Amino acid sequence: MDWGAMSRAARDAAYNNTLAVGNAAAELHAAREQASAAFRKAHPEHLDLRYGRRERNSWDLFPAANPDAPCIVFIHGGYWQRNAKDQFANLIGGPYARGWAAALPGYTLAPDASLTEIVAEINAALDWLGAHGPEHGIKGKVVLSGWSAGGHLTAMCLGHPRVSAGLAISGIFELGPIRDTYLDEKLRLTDAEIEQLSPLRLPMVGKPLAITYGSTELTALVNDSRNLHVARSASHLPGALIPVAGANHFTIVHELRDADGVLTRQLMALF
């Protein structure tokens, strides 16, 4: 893309996943939220556990039968300014069905929090999980995962000592272009944040990180995933690049939701 020659409307469209998918996006959102509500209702024992002082600073935990089982920590998306953990609980259904524990952290949304503060909240949540997870039946290795904005937060927090590996789904790893779009109206990114919170501009973390995207996603997101994998490969770091054939930005997560999904199988392969 010739970013400098593009109009504001074209730049906005380059990151507008809902526009790219069309009417199907609303149907997919509604189905996911309904299934997530049912999943939380069926597993109510460890919901909304506080890790911080702000309203959204809480965890939903779904321990496995074996406390030492691996745990997927899934960070929700919404371009750091929409959605909530409650709406994504069903997306850990695949690994949960295979005997893994699962956990979903909430975080404060922009503009009520800067991106710097959001990253700090995820790290604080992981601190809490390390200290208090065992009393809720979660003691095993953690794979940090997330979709869209959650993919970015996965890459940013991969270095946390509680995390053993990562799975970044349809993430954004270079923030510079974001400031030229509608997304920055709430994010209000600073020069320092673009430098310090763009995973592609940072030293690579030496832990396994699988990176995945849908083959029909927007070019900007596809390129970010490919570029991050190239950068990690140049440093000889482990982790597969997984293009999911035919998936768009919203259907790719079905591959984690389902016990036999591509991403569920990749997750199992991380250990």
N, C-alpha and C positions, 0 to 999 in steps of 0.2 A: 504494500500500500504506500502511495506517495502522500504521507500524512500531512506534510506541509502545504500541499496543494488542495487538500480536501476541504469542503465546506463544513461548517459546524453541524449541519444536519447529517452529513455523511459520517462525520466523526462520532456523533451520537449513535447512529445506526450500527457502527462497527462494534459497539458493545451492548446493543439492545437485544438480549436473548429472547425476550417475550415477543418483540416485533418479528424476529426471525422465524419463530415457531408458529406465530399466529394464534388462532382461536384455541388450538389444542393445548396451549400453555395453561389456560384457566382450568380446563378439564383435568389436566395432570395434577395441578396444584390441589384442586378439590379432592381428588381421589387420594392423594398422598396424605392430606390433612385428616381425612376421615379414617384412613387406615392407621395413622399414627395415634389418633384419639383412642381407637379400639385397642391398640397395642399397649398404651399406657394404662388403660382401664384394666387390662388383663394382668398387668404387672405393676401394681400400685405401691409396692413396699418401700421403695427407695427413691421417691420423686421429690423434686424441688428442695434439695439439700443445699443449704447456704454455704458458699465459699468466700463471699465478700459482702460489702455493705450496700452495694447498689442493687436496684430492683431486679435486674436480670442476672445477677451473680449467683446462679444456682445450678445444680447438677441433677440430671435424671440418671440413675444407675440401674443396671439390669445384670446382677451377678449371675454367673453360671453355677451349675451344681458343684463344680470343682473350683474352690477359691483360687487355685494356682493356674487356672486356665488363662490363656492370653485374653486381653481385653482390647476391643476396638473403641477408641474415643473418636466420636464423629462430631465435627464442627459444622453447623449449618451455614448455608449461603444466603444470598440476598444483597450482594454488593455492599456488605458491612452496614446497611441502613434499612433492611427489611427482614421480616420473618422472626421466628423464635424456635428454640429447641423442641418445644412441644409438637411442632408441625412436621418433625422429621424422624420420630421414633421408629417408624416402621422400616426405615432404610437400613437399620442394623439387623434386620430379620435374617439375612443370609448367614452371617457368622454366628449369630445367636442360635440358630437352628443347628449349627455344626458344633455346638458346645462351648463357644466363646462367651465371655462376658462382654458387656457393651455399656457405654456411658456417653451422655450428651451434655456438654456444658452450654449454658447461656452466656451471653455477653451484651454489654450496653451498645446500642446502635448509634451511628452518626445521625444527626449532629450533636447528640447528647454526650458522645465521647469522640475524641480524635482517634485516628487509626493507631497512633502511638499508644493510647490508653487501651484500645481494644486488644492489641497484641499483649500488653502487660496483663490484661485480665485473663487471657487464655493461659499465660504462664502461671499466674496466681492460682487458677483453677487446677492446673496440673500439680502445683505445690500441694494443694489441698488433697488431691487424689492420692498423692504419695503418702501423705500423713494419715488420712482417714479412710482410704479405700479398703484396707484390710478389715476394718470393723464393719464394713458393709459387704464383705465377701469377695473383694477384688484385690488379689495379691500378685497376679501373674504379670507377664510382660505386656507392655502397652504398644499398640500400633496406633499412631495418630493419623486420623483421616479427616477429610472434609471436602465439600463440594463448592465450586465457584469461589466466593470470598473465603469459604472454609478451606479450599485448596491452598489459597495464599497463606492463610493462618497456619495451615499444616506445615508448609515450607518454612515459615518464620519461626515456628516453635519446635521444629524437629530436634534442635539441640538440647531441649530440656532433659535433665537427667532421668526423669521418669519414663521417657520415650525411648523405645528400642528401634523402631522403624516407622515409616510413613507411607501413606497412600494418598496422593494429591489428585483430586478429581476435578477436571475442567477449571483449573485455577488461573489466576492472574498473577504473573510473576514479574512484570515490569509496570511500574505505576506511572511513569512519565506521561504516556498518552492519556491516561485517565483524567488528568487535569484539564485537558482540552475538550471534555465532554460534560454532559448533564450530570454525570455521577459526582462531579466535584462540587456541585451546589450544596451538598450536605457534608461531604468528606473534608473539603477545604484543605487539601494537601499542601504542606509547606515544602520548600526545596529540600530541607533536611529530611523530611519523611520520605520523599521520593528516593533520596540517596540511601537512607538507612533501613527502609522497609520494602525495598524491591529485591526479592530473592536473587534475581539475575545480576544484581550489582554487588552482592555480598559473597564472602568466602563460602564455599560449599561445605555443608555438614557431612561428616564422614560416617553416616548411618544409611542403611538401605532406604531408598525412597522410590517407590513405584509411582509413575506419572501416567495419567490416563486422560483421554479426551474422546468425544464422539466424532466420527468422521464427517458428520454434517453440521458441526458447530461453526460458529463465526470464525473467520480467518484469524482475527486478533488473538483469540483464545487458543486456537490450534497452534499458532506460531509460538506463543508463550510456553506451552507445554513442550513442544519440540526443542525450543531453545534452551530450556532448563535442563532437559535430558542431555543435550549436546554439551552444555557446560559441565555437568556432573561427569559425563563420560570422559571429557578431557582431563578430569582429575582422577580417573579410574575408580569412580565410586559406584557402589552397587545399586541396582534398581532398574526394572524394566520400563520401557515406554510402551504403552498399551493403547493403540487406537481401536476404539470399539466400532465395528462396521455398522453403519446405518443409524447410529445413535445420535440424538441431538442433545442440547444442553440439559434438557429435563428428563429424557428417557435413559440417559446413561446410568443414572443412579439405580435403575431397576436391576442392574447387574450386581449391585451390592445387596439389594433388598431380597433377592432370590437365592435360595440355598445352592443352586447349581449355576448361578450367574458367573460371568467372566471375572468380575472383580472379587466376588467371594472366593473363587478359586485362586486368584492371584494373592489374595490376602493370606490364604492358607499356606501359600508357597513362601511367604516371607520368613517363616521359621522352619 
